Amino acid sequence: MQKELLREILKQNEFTSHFSLDRVCAENASLKLNDKAASIGFIYRHIGEMMNLFAAMLGIPTDVRNSTMGEADHGQGADVEYSRQLISRGYGALKELVESSVDEDWLKPIDTPFFGTVTRMRLFSHALFHTSHHAGQISLTLARGK
């Protein structure tokens, strides 16, 4: 039952977030809410990188490297197709995690640089929240950006 619940939660996150994420393209990647905000392309790239890095913390290997977290927007998100691939890989990694884990794994502790020691379930939940949060930023920027 637990795998089924996790599959459904992941599926809903992907479905809901893609209302915003599927609208990102080269023509709107440079939009920002204001001069101090990150661009849509940067946020999009950040989502893809972090999904893969969260999955790596949970045991799914990746070759993805951070270029956005803690960094200023210097055009890292210009390659929208690469970012789209990162997001697809990220969802794939999270799906692999759900399929390869046993129920007992989800309550095991894991050390994170952000929250200290949390359960694997909490880090998985944060990865999904993080994606949704930034998808909302993209949606707002698409509606109000310049």
Rosetta constraint file for C-alpha pairs under 8 A:
AtomPair CA 1 CA 5 HARMONIC 6.34 0.50
AtomPair CA 2 CA 6 HARMONIC 6.24 0.50
AtomPair CA 2 CA 103 HARMONIC 6.64 0.50
AtomPair CA 3 CA 7 HARMONIC 6.00 0.50
AtomPair CA 3 CA 98 HARMONIC 6.36 0.50
AtomPair CA 3 CA 99 HARMONIC 7.03 0.50
AtomPair CA 3 CA 103 HARMONIC 7.67 0.50
AtomPair CA 4 CA 8 HARMONIC 6.19 0.50
AtomPair CA 5 CA 9 HARMONIC 6.20 0.50
AtomPair CA 6 CA 10 HARMONIC 6.07 0.50
AtomPair CA 6 CA 98 HARMONIC 6.67 0.50
AtomPair CA 7 CA 11 HARMONIC 5.96 0.50
AtomPair CA 7 CA 95 HARMONIC 7.27 0.50
AtomPair CA 7 CA 98 HARMONIC 6.96 0.50
AtomPair CA 8 CA 12 HARMONIC 6.10 0.50
AtomPair CA 9 CA 13 HARMONIC 6.25 0.50
AtomPair CA 10 CA 14 HARMONIC 6.24 0.50
AtomPair CA 10 CA 94 HARMONIC 7.90 0.50
AtomPair CA 10 CA 95 HARMONIC 7.55 0.50
AtomPair CA 10 CA 128 HARMONIC 7.46 0.50
AtomPair CA 11 CA 15 HARMONIC 6.12 0.50
AtomPair CA 12 CA 16 HARMONIC 5.95 0.50
AtomPair CA 13 CA 17 HARMONIC 5.86 0.50
AtomPair CA 13 CA 128 HARMONIC 6.52 0.50
AtomPair CA 13 CA 132 HARMONIC 7.05 0.50
AtomPair CA 14 CA 18 HARMONIC 5.96 0.50
AtomPair CA 14 CA 91 HARMONIC 7.60 0.50
AtomPair CA 15 CA 19 HARMONIC 7.13 0.50
AtomPair CA 16 CA 132 HARMONIC 7.84 0.50
AtomPair CA 17 CA 21 HARMONIC 6.16 0.50
AtomPair CA 17 CA 131 HARMONIC 7.22 0.50
AtomPair CA 17 CA 132 HARMONIC 5.71 0.50
AtomPair CA 17 CA 135 HARMONIC 5.66 0.50
AtomPair CA 17 CA 136 HARMONIC 7.87 0.50
AtomPair CA 18 CA 22 HARMONIC 5.21 0.50
AtomPair CA 18 CA 23 HARMONIC 7.98 0.50
AtomPair CA 18 CA 135 HARMONIC 7.80 0.50
AtomPair CA 19 CA 23 HARMONIC 7.13 0.50
AtomPair CA 20 CA 24 HARMONIC 7.25 0.50
AtomPair CA 20 CA 135 HARMONIC 5.75 0.50
AtomPair CA 20 CA 136 HARMONIC 7.21 0.50
AtomPair CA 20 CA 138 HARMONIC 6.45 0.50
AtomPair CA 20 CA 139 HARMONIC 5.31 0.50
AtomPair CA 21 CA 44 HARMONIC 7.51 0.50
AtomPair CA 21 CA 135 HARMONIC 6.29 0.50
AtomPair CA 21 CA 138 HARMONIC 7.44 0.50
AtomPair CA 24 CA 28 HARMONIC 6.44 0.50
AtomPair CA 24 CA 29 HARMONIC 6.45 0.50
AtomPair CA 24 CA 40 HARMONIC 7.42 0.50
AtomPair CA 24 CA 41 HARMONIC 7.57 0.50
AtomPair CA 24 CA 44 HARMONIC 7.85 0.50
AtomPair CA 24 CA 80 HARMONIC 7.45 0.50
AtomPair CA 25 CA 29 HARMONIC 5.91 0.50
AtomPair CA 25 CA 80 HARMONIC 6.23 0.50
AtomPair CA 26 CA 30 HARMONIC 7.86 0.50
AtomPair CA 26 CA 78 HARMONIC 7.20 0.50
AtomPair CA 26 CA 79 HARMONIC 7.55 0.50
AtomPair CA 26 CA 80 HARMONIC 6.05 0.50
AtomPair CA 28 CA 40 HARMONIC 7.13 0.50
AtomPair CA 28 CA 41 HARMONIC 7.85 0.50
AtomPair CA 28 CA 142 HARMONIC 7.59 0.50
AtomPair CA 29 CA 39 HARMONIC 6.44 0.50
AtomPair CA 29 CA 40 HARMONIC 4.88 0.50
AtomPair CA 29 CA 41 HARMONIC 4.23 0.50
AtomPair CA 29 CA 42 HARMONIC 7.71 0.50
AtomPair CA 29 CA 77 HARMONIC 7.19 0.50
AtomPair CA 29 CA 78 HARMONIC 6.67 0.50
AtomPair CA 29 CA 80 HARMONIC 7.23 0.50
AtomPair CA 30 CA 39 HARMONIC 5.21 0.50
AtomPair CA 30 CA 40 HARMONIC 6.05 0.50
AtomPair CA 30 CA 41 HARMONIC 6.14 0.50
AtomPair CA 30 CA 78 HARMONIC 7.59 0.50
AtomPair CA 31 CA 39 HARMONIC 5.33 0.50
AtomPair CA 31 CA 40 HARMONIC 5.77 0.50
AtomPair CA 31 CA 41 HARMONIC 7.94 0.50
AtomPair CA 31 CA 141 HARMONIC 6.86 0.50
AtomPair CA 31 CA 142 HARMONIC 7.37 0.50
AtomPair CA 31 CA 145 HARMONIC 5.51 0.50
AtomPair CA 31 CA 146 HARMONIC 5.38 0.50
AtomPair CA 32 CA 37 HARMONIC 5.88 0.50
AtomPair CA 32 CA 38 HARMONIC 6.06 0.50
AtomPair CA 32 CA 39 HARMONIC 4.60 0.50
AtomPair CA 32 CA 40 HARMONIC 6.41 0.50
AtomPair CA 32 CA 141 HARMONIC 6.07 0.50
AtomPair CA 32 CA 145 HARMONIC 5.02 0.50
AtomPair CA 32 CA 146 HARMONIC 5.68 0.50
AtomPair CA 33 CA 37 HARMONIC 5.96 0.50
AtomPair CA 33 CA 38 HARMONIC 7.86 0.50
AtomPair CA 33 CA 39 HARMONIC 7.76 0.50
AtomPair CA 33 CA 140 HARMONIC 7.90 0.50
AtomPair CA 33 CA 141 HARMONIC 5.35 0.50
AtomPair CA 33 CA 144 HARMONIC 6.43 0.50
AtomPair CA 33 CA 145 HARMONIC 4.38 0.50
AtomPair CA 33 CA 146 HARMONIC 6.28 0.50
AtomPair CA 34 CA 145 HARMONIC 7.15 0.50
AtomPair CA 34 CA 146 HARMONIC 7.15 0.50
AtomPair CA 38 CA 42 HARMONIC 6.14 0.50
AtomPair CA 38 CA 43 HARMONIC 6.61 0.50
AtomPair CA 38 CA 72 HARMONIC 7.71 0.50
AtomPair CA 38 CA 73 HARMONIC 5.79 0.50
AtomPair CA 39 CA 43 HARMONIC 6.34 0.50
AtomPair CA 39 CA 73 HARMONIC 7.14 0.50
AtomPair CA 39 CA 77 HARMONIC 7.82 0.50
AtomPair CA 40 CA 44 HARMONIC 6.00 0.50
AtomPair CA 40 CA 77 HARMONIC 7.66 0.50
AtomPair CA 40 CA 138 HARMONIC 5.73 0.50
AtomPair CA 40 CA 141 HARMONIC 7.00 0.50
AtomPair CA 40 CA 142 HARMONIC 7.96 0.50
AtomPair CA 41 CA 45 HARMONIC 6.11 0.50
AtomPair CA 41 CA 75 HARMONIC 7.75 0.50
AtomPair CA 41 CA 76 HARMONIC 7.48 0.50
AtomPair CA 41 CA 77 HARMONIC 4.06 0.50
AtomPair CA 41 CA 78 HARMONIC 5.88 0.50
AtomPair CA 41 CA 79 HARMONIC 7.73 0.50
AtomPair CA 41 CA 80 HARMONIC 6.46 0.50
AtomPair CA 42 CA 46 HARMONIC 6.07 0.50
AtomPair CA 42 CA 68 HARMONIC 7.17 0.50
AtomPair CA 42 CA 73 HARMONIC 6.21 0.50
AtomPair CA 42 CA 75 HARMONIC 6.81 0.50
AtomPair CA 42 CA 76 HARMONIC 5.84 0.50
AtomPair CA 42 CA 77 HARMONIC 4.16 0.50
AtomPair CA 42 CA 78 HARMONIC 7.48 0.50
AtomPair CA 43 CA 47 HARMONIC 6.21 0.50
AtomPair CA 43 CA 77 HARMONIC 7.35 0.50
AtomPair CA 43 CA 134 HARMONIC 6.68 0.50
AtomPair CA 43 CA 138 HARMONIC 7.24 0.50
AtomPair CA 44 CA 48 HARMONIC 6.56 0.50
AtomPair CA 44 CA 77 HARMONIC 6.79 0.50
AtomPair CA 44 CA 80 HARMONIC 7.75 0.50
AtomPair CA 44 CA 83 HARMONIC 6.34 0.50
AtomPair CA 44 CA 84 HARMONIC 7.76 0.50
AtomPair CA 44 CA 134 HARMONIC 7.82 0.50
AtomPair CA 44 CA 135 HARMONIC 7.98 0.50
AtomPair CA 44 CA 138 HARMONIC 7.73 0.50
AtomPair CA 45 CA 49 HARMONIC 6.17 0.50
AtomPair CA 45 CA 68 HARMONIC 7.40 0.50
AtomPair CA 45 CA 76 HARMONIC 7.18 0.50
AtomPair CA 45 CA 77 HARMONIC 5.26 0.50
AtomPair CA 45 CA 80 HARMONIC 7.61 0.50
AtomPair CA 45 CA 83 HARMONIC 4.79 0.50
AtomPair CA 45 CA 84 HARMONIC 7.82 0.50
AtomPair CA 45 CA 86 HARMONIC 7.54 0.50
AtomPair CA 46 CA 50 HARMONIC 5.97 0.50
AtomPair CA 46 CA 67 HARMONIC 7.76 0.50
AtomPair CA 46 CA 68 HARMONIC 5.46 0.50
AtomPair CA 46 CA 69 HARMONIC 6.81 0.50
AtomPair CA 47 CA 51 HARMONIC 6.08 0.50
AtomPair CA 47 CA 87 HARMONIC 6.76 0.50
AtomPair CA 47 CA 130 HARMONIC 7.68 0.50
AtomPair CA 47 CA 131 HARMONIC 5.88 0.50
AtomPair CA 47 CA 134 HARMONIC 6.96 0.50
AtomPair CA 48 CA 52 HARMONIC 6.52 0.50
AtomPair CA 48 CA 83 HARMONIC 5.95 0.50
AtomPair CA 48 CA 84 HARMONIC 7.23 0.50
AtomPair CA 48 CA 85 HARMONIC 7.76 0.50
AtomPair CA 48 CA 86 HARMONIC 4.53 0.50
AtomPair CA 48 CA 87 HARMONIC 4.11 0.50
AtomPair CA 48 CA 88 HARMONIC 7.72 0.50
AtomPair CA 48 CA 89 HARMONIC 7.85 0.50
AtomPair CA 48 CA 90 HARMONIC 6.21 0.50
AtomPair CA 49 CA 53 HARMONIC 6.18 0.50
AtomPair CA 49 CA 64 HARMONIC 6.36 0.50
AtomPair CA 49 CA 65 HARMONIC 6.88 0.50
AtomPair CA 49 CA 66 HARMONIC 6.15 0.50
AtomPair CA 49 CA 67 HARMONIC 7.89 0.50
AtomPair CA 49 CA 68 HARMONIC 7.85 0.50
AtomPair CA 49 CA 83 HARMONIC 8.00 0.50
AtomPair CA 49 CA 86 HARMONIC 6.37 0.50
AtomPair CA 49 CA 87 HARMONIC 7.50 0.50
AtomPair CA 49 CA 90 HARMONIC 7.76 0.50
AtomPair CA 50 CA 54 HARMONIC 5.82 0.50
AtomPair CA 50 CA 66 HARMONIC 7.58 0.50
AtomPair CA 50 CA 127 HARMONIC 7.70 0.50
AtomPair CA 51 CA 55 HARMONIC 6.19 0.50
AtomPair CA 51 CA 87 HARMONIC 6.96 0.50
AtomPair CA 51 CA 90 HARMONIC 4.84 0.50
AtomPair CA 51 CA 91 HARMONIC 7.24 0.50
AtomPair CA 51 CA 94 HARMONIC 7.90 0.50
AtomPair CA 51 CA 127 HARMONIC 6.26 0.50
AtomPair CA 51 CA 131 HARMONIC 7.52 0.50
AtomPair CA 52 CA 56 HARMONIC 6.12 0.50
AtomPair CA 52 CA 62 HARMONIC 6.55 0.50
AtomPair CA 52 CA 64 HARMONIC 6.64 0.50
AtomPair CA 52 CA 86 HARMONIC 7.42 0.50
AtomPair CA 52 CA 87 HARMONIC 7.93 0.50
AtomPair CA 52 CA 89 HARMONIC 7.13 0.50
AtomPair CA 52 CA 90 HARMONIC 4.70 0.50
AtomPair CA 52 CA 93 HARMONIC 6.84 0.50
AtomPair CA 53 CA 57 HARMONIC 6.31 0.50
AtomPair CA 53 CA 62 HARMONIC 7.29 0.50
AtomPair CA 53 CA 64 HARMONIC 7.08 0.50
AtomPair CA 53 CA 65 HARMONIC 7.75 0.50
AtomPair CA 53 CA 66 HARMONIC 7.96 0.50
AtomPair CA 54 CA 58 HARMONIC 6.45 0.50
AtomPair CA 54 CA 123 HARMONIC 7.41 0.50
AtomPair CA 54 CA 124 HARMONIC 7.53 0.50
AtomPair CA 54 CA 127 HARMONIC 6.31 0.50
AtomPair CA 55 CA 59 HARMONIC 6.40 0.50
AtomPair CA 55 CA 60 HARMONIC 5.39 0.50
AtomPair CA 55 CA 61 HARMONIC 7.60 0.50
AtomPair CA 55 CA 90 HARMONIC 7.32 0.50
AtomPair CA 55 CA 93 HARMONIC 6.17 0.50
AtomPair CA 55 CA 94 HARMONIC 6.07 0.50
AtomPair CA 55 CA 97 HARMONIC 7.46 0.50
AtomPair CA 55 CA 124 HARMONIC 7.86 0.50
AtomPair CA 56 CA 60 HARMONIC 4.60 0.50
AtomPair CA 56 CA 61 HARMONIC 5.13 0.50
AtomPair CA 56 CA 62 HARMONIC 6.09 0.50
AtomPair CA 57 CA 112 HARMONIC 7.70 0.50
AtomPair CA 58 CA 97 HARMONIC 7.65 0.50
AtomPair CA 58 CA 110 HARMONIC 7.87 0.50
AtomPair CA 58 CA 120 HARMONIC 6.78 0.50
AtomPair CA 58 CA 123 HARMONIC 7.95 0.50
AtomPair CA 58 CA 124 HARMONIC 7.92 0.50
AtomPair CA 59 CA 97 HARMONIC 7.79 0.50
AtomPair CA 60 CA 93 HARMONIC 6.43 0.50
AtomPair CA 60 CA 96 HARMONIC 7.83 0.50
AtomPair CA 60 CA 97 HARMONIC 6.79 0.50
AtomPair CA 67 CA 71 HARMONIC 6.82 0.50
AtomPair CA 67 CA 76 HARMONIC 7.07 0.50
AtomPair CA 68 CA 72 HARMONIC 7.05 0.50
AtomPair CA 68 CA 73 HARMONIC 7.35 0.50
AtomPair CA 68 CA 76 HARMONIC 7.34 0.50
AtomPair CA 77 CA 83 HARMONIC 7.04 0.50
AtomPair CA 79 CA 83 HARMONIC 6.53 0.50
AtomPair CA 80 CA 84 HARMONIC 6.09 0.50
AtomPair CA 81 CA 85 HARMONIC 6.24 0.50
AtomPair CA 82 CA 86 HARMONIC 6.30 0.50
AtomPair CA 83 CA 87 HARMONIC 6.30 0.50
AtomPair CA 84 CA 88 HARMONIC 6.25 0.50
AtomPair CA 85 CA 89 HARMONIC 6.03 0.50
AtomPair CA 86 CA 90 HARMONIC 5.96 0.50
AtomPair CA 87 CA 91 HARMONIC 6.25 0.50
AtomPair CA 88 CA 92 HARMONIC 6.17 0.50
AtomPair CA 89 CA 93 HARMONIC 6.05 0.50
AtomPair CA 90 CA 94 HARMONIC 6.26 0.50
AtomPair CA 91 CA 95 HARMONIC 6.10 0.50
AtomPair CA 92 CA 96 HARMONIC 6.10 0.50
AtomPair CA 93 CA 97 HARMONIC 6.13 0.50
AtomPair CA 94 CA 98 HARMONIC 6.33 0.50
AtomPair CA 95 CA 99 HARMONIC 6.26 0.50
AtomPair CA 96 CA 100 HARMONIC 5.95 0.50
AtomPair CA 97 CA 101 HARMONIC 5.94 0.50
AtomPair CA 101 CA 105 HARMONIC 6.13 0.50
AtomPair CA 101 CA 106 HARMONIC 7.67 0.50
AtomPair CA 102 CA 106 HARMONIC 7.55 0.50
AtomPair CA 104 CA 108 HARMONIC 7.09 0.50
AtomPair CA 105 CA 120 HARMONIC 7.18 0.50
AtomPair CA 106 CA 119 HARMONIC 6.55 0.50
AtomPair CA 106 CA 120 HARMONIC 4.98 0.50
AtomPair CA 106 CA 121 HARMONIC 4.93 0.50
AtomPair CA 107 CA 119 HARMONIC 5.05 0.50
AtomPair CA 107 CA 120 HARMONIC 5.96 0.50
AtomPair CA 107 CA 121 HARMONIC 6.27 0.50
AtomPair CA 108 CA 119 HARMONIC 5.32 0.50
AtomPair CA 108 CA 120 HARMONIC 5.95 0.50
AtomPair CA 109 CA 117 HARMONIC 6.12 0.50
AtomPair CA 109 CA 118 HARMONIC 5.33 0.50
AtomPair CA 109 CA 119 HARMONIC 4.31 0.50
AtomPair CA 109 CA 120 HARMONIC 6.09 0.50
AtomPair CA 110 CA 117 HARMONIC 5.40 0.50
AtomPair CA 110 CA 118 HARMONIC 5.55 0.50
AtomPair CA 110 CA 119 HARMONIC 5.82 0.50
AtomPair CA 110 CA 120 HARMONIC 6.02 0.50
AtomPair CA 111 CA 115 HARMONIC 7.95 0.50
AtomPair CA 111 CA 116 HARMONIC 5.58 0.50
AtomPair CA 111 CA 117 HARMONIC 4.29 0.50
AtomPair CA 111 CA 118 HARMONIC 6.55 0.50
AtomPair CA 112 CA 116 HARMONIC 5.09 0.50
AtomPair CA 112 CA 117 HARMONIC 5.98 0.50
AtomPair CA 112 CA 118 HARMONIC 7.39 0.50
AtomPair CA 118 CA 122 HARMONIC 6.22 0.50
AtomPair CA 118 CA 123 HARMONIC 6.89 0.50
AtomPair CA 119 CA 123 HARMONIC 6.62 0.50
AtomPair CA 120 CA 124 HARMONIC 6.13 0.50
AtomPair CA 121 CA 125 HARMONIC 6.03 0.50
AtomPair CA 122 CA 126 HARMONIC 6.08 0.50
AtomPair CA 123 CA 127 HARMONIC 6.21 0.50
AtomPair CA 124 CA 128 HARMONIC 6.61 0.50
AtomPair CA 125 CA 129 HARMONIC 6.22 0.50
AtomPair CA 126 CA 130 HARMONIC 5.82 0.50
AtomPair CA 127 CA 131 HARMONIC 6.33 0.50
AtomPair CA 128 CA 132 HARMONIC 6.29 0.50
AtomPair CA 129 CA 133 HARMONIC 5.98 0.50
AtomPair CA 130 CA 134 HARMONIC 6.31 0.50
AtomPair CA 131 CA 135 HARMONIC 6.05 0.50
AtomPair CA 132 CA 136 HARMONIC 6.20 0.50
AtomPair CA 133 CA 137 HARMONIC 6.57 0.50
AtomPair CA 134 CA 138 HARMONIC 6.26 0.50
AtomPair CA 135 CA 139 HARMONIC 6.20 0.50
AtomPair CA 136 CA 140 HARMONIC 6.19 0.50
AtomPair CA 137 CA 141 HARMONIC 6.10 0.50
AtomPair CA 138 CA 142 HARMONIC 6.05 0.50
AtomPair CA 139 CA 143 HARMONIC 6.32 0.50
AtomPair CA 140 CA 144 HARMONIC 5.99 0.50
AtomPair CA 140 CA 145 HARMONIC 7.41 0.50
AtomPair CA 141 CA 145 HARMONIC 4.40 0.50
AtomPair CA 141 CA 146 HARMONIC 7.95 0.50
